[in-house]
Amino acid sequence: MSKTTPATLALTKAGVPFILATYDYDPGAERVGLQAAEAMGVSPGMVFKTLMALVDGNPVCAVVPSDEEVNMKKLAAAFAGKSAQMMKPVDAERLTGYRVGGISPFGQKRAVPTAIEEIALLHEEIFLNGGQRGLQIRLKPQDAIDALGANVAELIR
């Protein structure tokens, strides 16, 4: 597995400190983020999943804990929109340049507005996908927020 991805390159270029963590990706896992947390031996609340969605038809990125579900009304509100829906996997892959199960909020082919669930700030460090299946990036939540220029909002149920 390559440890250099567009995500790691973007963070390195931005001068953001991070640590890589790898795990054995299970393509049959029902919930990838939960499987990653279990494989790495960390709390699922520390592993955040990257979700690609549409708010009023415009692409956005939502970063929420792997053990939670995004609330579509709250997601729309985070981007001053009226409605939100999940993006089709094929569209998410085309937009980000990553494969589903390995989508990182960093280094996407086309940068889109991003929101991070506010609960991230309660953690000293969080894990985010590193741009390929089985690769996670451990960093401080504020560093992730700053690197992404992300909104911090309540996004979960």
C-alpha positions in Angstrom: 0.0 0.0 0.0 1.3 3.4 -1.0 1.4 5.9 1.9 1.6 8.8 -0.5 -1.8 9.9 -1.8 -3.3 13.3 -2.9 -4.5 13.6 0.7 -1.1 13.2 2.3 0.5 15.4 -0.3 -2.0 18.2 0.4 -1.5 18.0 4.1 2.3 17.9 3.7 2.2 20.9 1.3 0.0 22.8 3.8 2.5 22.0 6.7 -0.2 20.2 8.7 1.3 17.6 11.1 -0.3 14.1 10.9 0.4 10.5 11.5 -0.6 7.7 9.2 -2.3 4.6 10.4 -3.1 1.5 8.4 -5.5 -1.3 8.8 -6.8 -4.3 6.9 -9.7 -3.0 4.9 -12.6 -5.4 4.7 -14.6 -4.8 1.4 -17.5 -6.7 2.9 -17.9 -4.5 6.0 -21.3 -3.1 6.4 -19.9 0.2 7.7 -16.3 1.0 6.7 -15.6 3.6 9.4 -16.7 1.2 12.2 -14.6 -1.6 10.7 -11.6 0.8 10.5 -12.0 1.8 14.2 -12.3 -1.8 15.3 -9.2 -2.8 13.2 -7.1 0.0 14.7 -8.4 -0.5 18.2 -9.8 3.0 18.7 -13.2 4.4 19.6 -15.6 4.6 16.6 -16.3 8.2 17.7 -12.7 9.2 16.9 -12.8 7.8 13.4 -14.6 10.2 11.1 -16.2 9.2 7.7 -16.2 11.4 4.6 -19.6 11.7 3.0 -20.2 13.4 -0.4 -23.6 14.9 -0.7 -25.6 17.5 -2.7 -27.1 20.5 -1.1 -29.6 22.2 -3.4 -27.9 20.3 -6.2 -24.4 21.5 -5.4 -21.7 19.1 -4.2 -20.5 19.3 -0.6 -18.4 17.2 1.8 -19.6 16.2 5.3 -17.2 14.7 7.9 -19.0 12.9 10.7 -18.1 10.3 13.3 -18.2 6.8 11.9 -20.7 5.6 14.5 -23.2 8.3 13.6 -25.6 9.2 10.8 -25.7 12.6 9.1 -29.0 14.5 9.4 -29.9 15.8 6.0 -31.8 18.8 7.3 -28.8 19.8 9.5 -26.4 19.2 6.6 -28.5 21.5 4.3 -28.6 24.2 7.0 -24.8 24.0 7.5 -24.5 25.2 3.9 -27.4 27.6 4.0 -29.4 25.3 1.8 -32.9 23.9 1.8 -32.4 20.2 1.0 -29.6 17.7 1.0 -29.2 14.2 -0.4 -26.3 11.7 -0.6 -24.3 11.8 -3.8 -24.3 8.6 -5.9 -21.1 6.6 -5.3 -20.0 6.9 -9.0 -20.4 10.6 -8.9 -18.5 10.9 -5.6 -15.6 8.9 -7.1 -15.6 11.1 -10.2 -15.7 14.3 -8.3 -13.1 13.4 -5.6 -10.7 11.1 -7.6 -10.9 8.6 -4.8 -12.7 5.2 -4.5 -15.6 4.8 -2.2 -14.2 3.4 1.1 -11.1 5.5 0.6 -12.6 9.0 0.0 -10.6 11.7 2.0 -11.7 15.2 2.5 -8.1 16.3 1.7 -6.7 16.5 -1.8 -9.9 15.9 -3.7 -9.7 16.4 -7.4 -12.2 19.2 -7.1 -12.4 21.0 -3.8 -16.0 21.5 -2.5 -17.3 23.2 0.6 -16.8 21.0 3.6 -18.5 20.8 7.0 -17.2 18.9 10.0 -19.4 17.7 12.9 -18.7 19.9 15.9 -18.2 16.9 18.2 -14.8 16.6 16.5 -13.6 19.4 18.7 -14.1 17.4 21.8 -11.3 15.0 20.8 -7.6 15.7 21.1 -7.1 13.8 17.8 -9.3 12.3 15.2 -8.8 9.9 12.3 -9.9 10.7 8.7 -9.5 8.7 5.5 -6.1 9.0 4.0 -7.2 8.7 0.4 -7.2 4.9 0.0 -8.9 1.9 1.5 -7.0 0.9 4.7 -5.2 4.2 5.2 -6.2 6.7 7.9 -4.7 10.1 8.9 -4.5 11.0 12.6 -4.5 14.7 13.3 -5.8 17.4 15.6 -9.4 18.4 14.6 -8.6 22.1 14.4 -5.8 21.3 12.0 -8.3 19.4 9.8 -10.8 22.3 10.0 -8.1 24.8 9.1 -6.6 22.8 6.2 -10.1 22.2 4.7 -11.4 25.7 5.4 -14.4 23.8 6.8 -17.5 24.9 8.6 -18.0 23.4 12.0 -21.6 22.5 12.5 -24.0 20.1 14.1 -24.5 17.5 11.4 -25.7 14.4 13.2 -29.0 13.2 14.5 
